[in-house]
Amino acid sequence: MPAATIEIPQDVMDSAGLSTAEIKQEIALSLYAHRRLSIGKARELAELSLWEFRQLLGTRRIGPHFDSDDLAEDLAILDEWDQTPT
């Protein structure tokens, strides 16, 4: 898959005190927090496992995306389970 390249001046990197990996994580966190990326794409950008990315979200107090559509879907699944014969 082709990749985009972003040039960040070294003095900016030095001022931020962040490595390239940490910059990627910061971008991924910001895009996720602003609902621009899903958790899957954000963790991919951050080059972390889903578990690691969720832990990072927790340390930053960034909650999971969960809206009324997600709730309706979960309730429908629970309703299906409730109607399954035993």
N, C-alpha and C positions, 0 to 999 in steps of 0.2 A: 504494500500500500504506500503510495507517495506521501511524503511528509512535508509540512510547511516549516520554514526556518524563520526564527525571530532573532534579530540581532539586538543584544542588550550590551551597551557599553560596559567595559570592565570596571570603570569607576563607579557605575551604578551598582554593579554586582558587589563591589567592595564596600560601598556605602551601606548596602542592604545587609551585608554580612551573610549572604545566602549562597549556597552552591547551586549548580544547574538543576540538580534533582529537587532541591528545596523550592526553587522558583517554579518548577513544574507543579509541585504540590500546591503552592500558593495560588497559582492560576486555576488549577482544578478545583480547589476549595471555593474560590470566588465564583467561578462559573456554576458550580453546583448550588451554592448558597443563593445565587440570583436566578436559579431555575433555568439556566441556559444549557446545562448538561445533565443527563441522567446520572445516577450513581455509577452505573456500569461504565459509561464513557469517561466520567470524571476519574474513577479509579484507574482506568486505562491510561489516561493522560498523566496521572500522578505516578504511574508505574508501581502501583501497590496492589496487593490482593484486596478482595472485597472486605475481608476481616480487618486488614490494616487500615484501609481507607475509612471504614466505619469507626474505628478507634480514633483516628485523626479527627473525624467529624465530632466525636464526643468530646475530645480535649478542647476543641474550639467552640463547643456548645452550639453546633449547627445541627438543627433537628432534621429528621428524615422528611422527605417530601411525601405527604399523605393527604390527599384531598377527598372531597365527597365522592368522586368517581371511584377512587380506591376503596373507600368504605363500602359503597354499594356493591362493588365486585366481591369484596370479602364476605359481606352479608349473604350474597347470592350463593357463594360457595358453601358457607355454613348451612344455609337452608337446604342445599342439595344433600349435604352430608346427613342432615337431620331426617331427610325423607328416604334415605337409603335403608332398604330392609335389612334386618339383622338376623 
